[in-house]
Amino acid sequence: FYLGKLIEYDEAQKIFSNPASKQTEDYITGRFG
Protein backbone atom coordinates (compact mmCIF):
# COMPACT_ATOMS: atom_id res chain seq x y z
CA PHE A 1 0.00 0.00 0.00
CA TYR A 2 1.06 3.55 -0.69
CA LEU A 3 -1.08 6.45 0.52
CA GLY A 4 -3.99 4.05 0.95
CA LYS A 5 -3.74 2.54 -2.54
CA LEU A 6 -2.74 -1.01 -3.39
CA ILE A 7 0.38 -0.80 -5.56
CA GLU A 8 1.04 -4.44 -6.36
CA TYR A 9 -0.47 -7.81 -5.54
CA ASP A 10 1.02 -11.20 -6.43
CA GLU A 11 2.76 -14.19 -4.91
CA ALA A 12 5.50 -13.15 -2.49
CA GLN A 13 8.24 -14.94 -4.45
CA LYS A 14 7.33 -13.09 -7.65
CA ILE A 15 7.10 -9.70 -5.93
CA PHE A 16 10.51 -10.10 -4.27
CA SER A 17 12.27 -11.58 -7.31
CA ASN A 18 10.67 -9.57 -10.13
CA PRO A 19 8.35 -6.77 -8.98
CA ALA A 20 6.17 -5.19 -11.67
CA SER A 21 6.09 -1.78 -9.99
CA LYS A 22 9.08 0.53 -9.55
CA GLN A 23 7.61 1.62 -6.20
CA THR A 24 7.56 -1.99 -5.02
CA GLU A 25 11.15 -2.52 -6.13
CA ASP A 26 12.28 0.64 -4.35
CA TYR A 27 10.53 -0.45 -1.15
CA ILE A 28 11.93 -3.98 -1.01
CA THR A 29 15.45 -2.76 -1.79
CA GLY A 30 15.31 -0.02 0.86
CA ARG A 31 15.19 2.96 -1.52
CA PHE A 32 12.23 4.85 -0.11
CA GLY A 33 11.43 7.64 2.30
C-alpha positions in Angstrom: 0.0 0.0 0.0 1.1 3.6 -0.7 -1.1 6.4 0.5 -4.0 4.1 1.0 -3.7 2.5 -2.5 -2.7 -1.0 -3.4 0.4 -0.8 -5.6 1.0 -4.4 -6.4 -0.5 -7.8 -5.5 1.0 -11.2 -6.4 2.8 -14.2 -4.9 5.5 -13.1 -2.5 8.2 -14.9 -4.5 7.3 -13.1 -7.6 7.1 -9.7 -5.9 10.5 -10.1 -4.3 12.3 -11.6 -7.3 10.7 -9.6 -10.1 8.4 -6.8 -9.0 6.2 -5.2 -11.7 6.1 -1.8 -10.0 9.1 0.5 -9.5 7.6 1.6 -6.2 7.6 -2.0 -5.0 11.1 -2.5 -6.1 12.3 0.6 -4.3 10.5 -0.4 -1.2 11.9 -4.0 -1.0 15.4 -2.8 -1.8 15.3 0.0 0.9 15.2 3.0 -1.5 12.2 4.8 -0.1 11.4 7.6 2.3 
